[in-house]
Amino acid sequence: MTSISQHISKQFDNDLENIRSQVLAMGGLVEQQLTGSITALIESDLEIAENVIKSEFNVNRFEVSIDEECTRILAKRQPAAVDLRLIMAVIKTITDLERIGDEAEKIARMAVRLSEKNAPKAYYIGLKAMGNLVNHMVHDALDAFARMDSRAALSVASKEPTSDDQYVAILRQLITYMMEDPRNITSSMDVIWSARAMERIGDHARNICEYVIYFVEGKDVRHISIEEMEKEVNS
């Protein structure tokens, strides 16, 4: 685990710690969005869905604020080595958090549409399991970021293929429903889009884990297999 180094300027230490705290606050809001959107989808809760949709503005505001603070630090402090890696990891992480928020908003909007169509409950069996998986991935990815723990990040990243498999399973099930009765097509497509959003959330959670590994290990592990990633973390 790599911690933020101490500097002669106490204000620089405070600036770095502040942006980490802001990222975690943004992450907490995104987690609430994701949990709410999945609940709204599974339970057809329109009130929760509307709250998720409205909160997207706050997520975007967090991203802009943190990005501006990172730009200020880069210009004023000209950080190098581990400090520069932290700033880069933060900038990339907030981008993925904002996109998770976007996907959660999509799920909430699909929840509204599906509630109006009174979609069969059988549609939601796979979605609930997949939603729980990606929800835990996001939570654990943020926990790894908070502790700057590369091994914890690796553990979360290794779950991403499972979300892909669950998406494929849901897709096959819904194609069967559509083939059995063409009247199921519209509702099935909305469920497919919801599952696709969850699959992308799993991808973004893995990305956050890759940034943690980059900060701690100083190694770029994007676009490589989990097996190769394990070698980089354990070397």
C-alpha positions, 0 to 999 in steps of 0.5 A, spaced: 500 500 500 502 506 498 500 512 502 501 520 500 508 522 501 509 528 506 511 535 503 515 541 506 508 545 504 503 543 509 498 546 504 500 541 499 498 535 503 492 538 505 490 539 497 492 532 496 488 529 502 482 534 500 481 531 493 481 524 495 476 526 500 472 529 494 473 523 490 470 519 496 464 523 497 463 523 489 463 516 490 458 515 495 453 519 491 454 515 485 453 509 490 447 511 492 445 513 485 446 505 483 443 502 489 437 506 488 436 505 480 437 498 482 432 498 487 427 502 483 428 497 477 426 491 481 421 494 485 418 498 480 419 504 485 418 511 481 419 515 487 426 512 488 427 512 480 426 520 480 430 521 485 436 518 482 435 522 475 435 528 479 441 527 483 445 526 476 446 534 476 450 533 483 454 528 480 456 532 474 458 538 479 462 534 483 466 532 477 467 539 474 469 541 481 474 536 482 477 536 475 478 544 476 482 543 483 486 538 480 488 542 474 490 548 479 494 543 483 498 541 477 499 548 475 501 551 482 505 545 484 507 541 478 507 535 482 512 529 480 512 521 481 507 519 486 504 525 487 503 526 479 500 519 479 495 520 484 493 527 480 492 522 474 489 517 478 484 522 481 482 525 474 481 518 471 477 516 477 472 521 477 471 520 469 469 513 471 464 515 477 461 520 472 459 515 467 457 510 473 452 515 475 450 516 467 449 509 467 445 509 473 440 514 471 439 510 465 437 504 469 432 509 473 429 511 466 428 504 464 425 503 471 420 508 469 418 505 462 418 498 465 413 500 471 408 503 466 408 497 461 407 492 467 413 488 465 413 480 468 417 479 474 421 473 471 425 479 467 428 481 473 431 475 476 437 475 473 438 483 473 437 483 481 443 478 481 447 482 476 445 489 480 448 486 486 454 484 483 456 491 480 454 494 486 459 491 490 464 492 485 463 499 485 463 499 493 469 495 493 473 499 488 472 505 492 474 502 498 480 500 495 481 507 492 480 510 499 486 505 502 490 505 496 490 498 496 492 494 490 491 487 492 484 489 494 483 493 487 486 486 483 480 482 487 475 487 485 477 487 477 477 480 477 470 480 478 469 484 472 468 477 467 463 475 471 458 481 470 460 480 462 457 472 463 451 475 467 449 480 461 450 474 456 446 470 460 440 475 461 441 477 453 440 469 451 434 469 456 430 475 453 431 473 446 428 467 448 422 471 451 422 475 444 422 469 440 416 466 444 411 472 444 413 478 439 409 482 444 415 482 449 419 485 444 419 492 447 419 490 454 425 486 453 429 491 450 428 496 456 431 490 460 436 489 455 438 496 456 438 496 463 443 489 463 447 493 458 448 499 463 450 494 469 455 491 464 458 498 463 458 499 470 462 493 472 467 495 466 468 502 470 469 499 477 474 495 474 477 501 471 477 505 477 481 499 480 486 499 474 488 507 477 489 504 484 494 499 481 497 505 477 498 509 483 500 504 488 505 500 483 507 505 478 504 500 472 499 501 467 495 495 467 490 497 462 488 493 456 491 486 459 488 480 462 487 479 469 493 474 469 497 479 467 495 484 472 496 479 478 503 478 475 504 486 475 501 487 482 505 481 485 512 482 482 
